[in-house]
């Protein structure tokens, strides 16, 4: 098969490295929509750097990897679909839910394979975690907590931390639990002087009743990629930087030493760090997508489908809407003169709506995901529960 690449930034160069050595694939060309000159890097001899997507299409490709800025995903993706070219688009799928729906419609209408680069699904630690949760090793799931923080990535200019980083946690949470988001509440801050948010804190609930918490920022000197799932039998902790998975069992042995009881609790259980093969997640992602294109379908292939990517975009939009609503109306303010009621608390919960089939862009306007002040949850999109499905990532892993 013949493959091309659109975008030669930091993530694009990682994709180029994989495509250049991927079995059964001929890497035929790269497009840089920004027109920036690039020298050196991982491109093999004879692979041209082109100025326009049309130039790549003229070379003849079976699929293309789209790793350009998020705002360009829709334009590039629709152009590829119009020429019957399959696409692996970096995450997030698009900059708005409306654009994401148009992309889903364009590829599904033509029967083309379209995937989204949520590469964390292919991290060995999360692969192991999902398999163990599906096997019932944790029993009932109580809570999922994620932390994703690190220094500011100066290469990211078109989106904030919600679309660039939190989309990883939104996708992986739904994927490992097999549950969609029912409701959420979020707060954001911007400290870098840019128009986009630098930090977000999200709390919410999933359709199965599991509680979730996400802390994401690019303001910290500490780089952390942490996922903890707590259930009735203990807690799994995944570190996706090192691809390690540890299980902390519930306490089974009483602690008799009084000095330790104050620090460790009244009982302790075993802690086990698992050993398993660790392949590069991005390579696994490419192998899955290549095989899906060969079969002509993304269903059951283990890729993150465009429709799954749409659901993540919808949830991220609800996160931003919840944060905006909280910013417009603040609770806990000092009472006004003569007001004896005192400060009032504010609860902002954003129900996440059902992801219906992508509508025809020329038809009636689709229902929009919106935030509501009601703290009750509505129906939520469910994430594929296919146990074979792995993961992927985007701008910043």
Rosetta blueprint (number, residue, H / E / L):
1 X L
2 X E
3 X E
4 X E
5 X E
6 X E
7 X L
8 X L
9 X L
10 X H
11 X H
12 X H
13 X H
14 X H
15 X H
16 X H
17 X H
18 X H
19 X H
20 X H
21 X H
22 X L
23 X L
24 X L
25 X L
26 X E
27 X E
28 X E
29 X E
30 X E
31 X E
32 X L
33 X L
34 X L
35 X L
36 X L
37 X L
38 X L
39 X L
40 X L
41 X L
42 X L
43 X L
44 X L
45 X L
46 X L
47 X L
48 X E
49 X E
50 X E
51 X L
52 X L
53 X H
54 X H
55 X H
56 X H
57 X H
58 X H
59 X H
60 X L
61 X L
62 X L
63 X E
64 X E
65 X E
66 X E
67 X L
68 X L
69 X L
70 X H
71 X H
72 X H
73 X H
74 X H
75 X H
76 X H
77 X H
78 X H
79 X H
80 X H
81 X H
82 X H
83 X L
84 X L
85 X L
86 X E
87 X E
88 X E
89 X E
90 X E
91 X L
92 X L
93 X L
94 X L
95 X L
96 X L
97 X H
98 X H
99 X H
100 X H
101 X H
102 X H
103 X H
104 X H
105 X H
106 X H
107 X H
108 X H
109 X H
110 X L
111 X L
112 X L
113 X L
114 X E
115 X E
116 X E
117 X E
118 X L
119 X E
120 X H
121 X H
122 X H
123 X L
124 X H
125 X H
126 X H
127 X H
128 X H
129 X H
130 X H
131 X H
132 X H
133 X H
134 X H
135 X L
136 X L
137 X L
138 X L
139 X L
140 X L
141 X E
142 X E
143 X E
144 X E
145 X E
146 X E
147 X E
148 X E
149 X E
150 X L
151 X L
152 X L
153 X L
154 X L
155 X L
156 X L
157 X L
158 X L
159 X L
160 X L
161 X H
162 X H
163 X H
164 X H
165 X H
166 X H
167 X H
168 X H
169 X H
170 X H
171 X H
172 X H
173 X H
174 X H
175 X H
176 X H
177 X H
178 X L
179 X L
180 X L
181 X E
182 X E
183 X E
184 X E
185 X E
186 X E
187 X E
188 X E
189 X E
190 X L
191 X L
192 X L
193 X L
194 X L
195 X L
196 X L
197 X L
198 X L
199 X E
200 X E
201 X E
202 X E
203 X E
204 X E
205 X E
206 X E
207 X L
208 X L
209 X L
210 X L
211 X E
212 X E
213 X E
214 X E
215 X E
216 X E
217 X E
218 X L
219 X L
220 X L
221 X L
222 X L
223 X L
224 X E
225 X E
226 X E
227 X E
228 X E
229 X E
230 X E
231 X E
232 X L
233 X L
234 X E
235 X E
236 X E
237 X E
238 X E
239 X E
240 X L
241 X L
242 X L
243 X L
244 X E
245 X E
246 X E
247 X E
248 X E
249 X E
250 X L
251 X L
252 X L
253 X E
254 X E
255 X L
256 X L
257 X L
258 X H
259 X H
260 X H
261 X H
262 X H
263 X H
264 X H
265 X L
266 X L
267 X E
268 X E
269 X L
270 X L
271 X E
272 X E
273 X E
274 X L
275 X L
276 X L
277 X L
278 X L
279 X L
280 X L
281 X H
282 X H
283 X H
284 X H
285 X H
286 X H
287 X H
288 X H
289 X H
290 X H
291 X H
292 X H
293 X H
294 X H
295 X H
296 X L
297 X L
298 X L
299 X L
300 X L
301 X L
302 X L
303 X L
304 X L
305 X E
306 X H
307 X H
308 X H
309 X H
310 X H
311 X H
312 X H
313 X H
314 X H
315 X H
316 X H
317 X H
318 X H
319 X H
320 X H
321 X H
322 X H
323 X H
324 X H
325 X H
326 X H
327 X H
328 X H
329 X L
330 X L
331 X L
332 X L
333 X L
334 X L
335 X L
336 X L
337 X L
338 X L
339 X L
340 X L
341 X L
342 X L
343 X L
344 X L
345 X L
346 X L
347 X L
348 X L
349 X E
350 X E
351 X E
352 X L
353 X L
354 X L
355 X L
356 X L
357 X L
358 X L
359 X L
360 X L
361 X L
362 X L
363 X L
364 X L
365 X L
366 X L
367 X L
368 X L
369 X L
370 X L
371 X L
372 X E
373 X L
374 X L
375 X L
376 X L
377 X L
378 X L
379 X L
380 X L
381 X L
382 X L
383 X L
384 X L
385 X L
386 X L
387 X L
388 X L
389 X L
390 X L
391 X L
392 X E
393 X L
394 X L
395 X L
396 X L
397 X L
